[in-house]
């Protein structure tokens, strides 16, 4: 928490938003109104609405609408991506990229264990901290990448035999007493994610990467049992998941790479290139910034 910026907390709670109406600068001026005065008037009105909106959110703190989960689970999100691909796209799996090829200072393709592929553009979506292992980069950029902060997490998924009043909400809840976890009743978003009349809840913990994982699992489950009395009688399924959920944590001195690398034709995307929001939403933001950069560079 000592490394978390206030800005991140305000964005995460939707007290501050980074969206501006797309039509705020549309030319709707009257014939006798100057363009400058029209823009000034528009900005003043927007700032007033923004202030009122912020005060309202601070007073009510109803922010569950800022969180979502895809119907059918994350698999439906993957299916939608695959469905959007044109027929001439080939997806290769089990091909570990060992090197990003470079010629005349520009990215020209990738090399795997057994093959190499040339291309006009390379988009890298792996861990940005690992990028220097794949291609030579300027020292200053490599130094910036080393500042990326990562957090190891443990998620315990519990399948409950019935719905519990403690999880009768849409959104997420943070529990602090005796230890911290982030709880989200996923099946409240889509009842099909759990069998009829039952409930799926995920509890996420931050753990140290040097800690004993099995010990962390036991400690975390014990905390859940203490925090939610009676839950142990309703547990039908338990699944442990150890991941780095976002490839970069938003910290005061942390770094996010952005969509452009210092190597021409090598572009970047992922949750360590854009610091807005979290999870799939942040990944989506990074793709939008990637497309924007490629269009500006005349690559699309």
C-alpha angles and dihedrals in degrees: 000000000000088000097046116104121228087233090062092051093050093048092046091054092046089240085124122034130194097209124104123189108267092223096052091107098039112134104251098141122140118245092259096044121096119232091238095054091046092054092045091051092048093050092047091053091046092050091050092050090046092052092049091047092051093049090049093051091047091052098046102028090201100151105145089108088069091066127069144166127205118255109253092022130270091313089072089056091053091046090053091052092049091046090054093057115103118240094256092063116106118199116202119199131190089033110129112202109228099175141011107225120231132188128177088357094303131107109252105171145303138280123216131186093281109011144033128218127200122209142164092235133026120200114196118201101165126103107311089213087064096049095093088060090062104042139012112262135182112273095241092054092047088052091052092050090054088063092065109119120215132192127207114217138192118209121192113200113202123192108205126205090224140009115274126214089226088068098041095125142087114234129029139301130207118215116201107169113111088349139351132265137159113227126197124175096214096184090062087073094049121011090202090071089073131036114270113289093009133099139224117207128179123208117194125198132183111233134183114255089227095051123105104265096209090050090050090052092054093045092049095048091048089053091053091050091052094045096048109039113210096017092114089068091058102045112116099158133029124186126176121208123186113191147139092245096191121026092224131030119220103245134156095255098025125118136228118197103215125215098291126071123200088249113085114243092017112110130181135217137167142082091302093060100056126037100199121116117331145269119359091355092057090047088053091051089052091054091050090051089047092054091045092053093046091050091049089051091050092244093124 
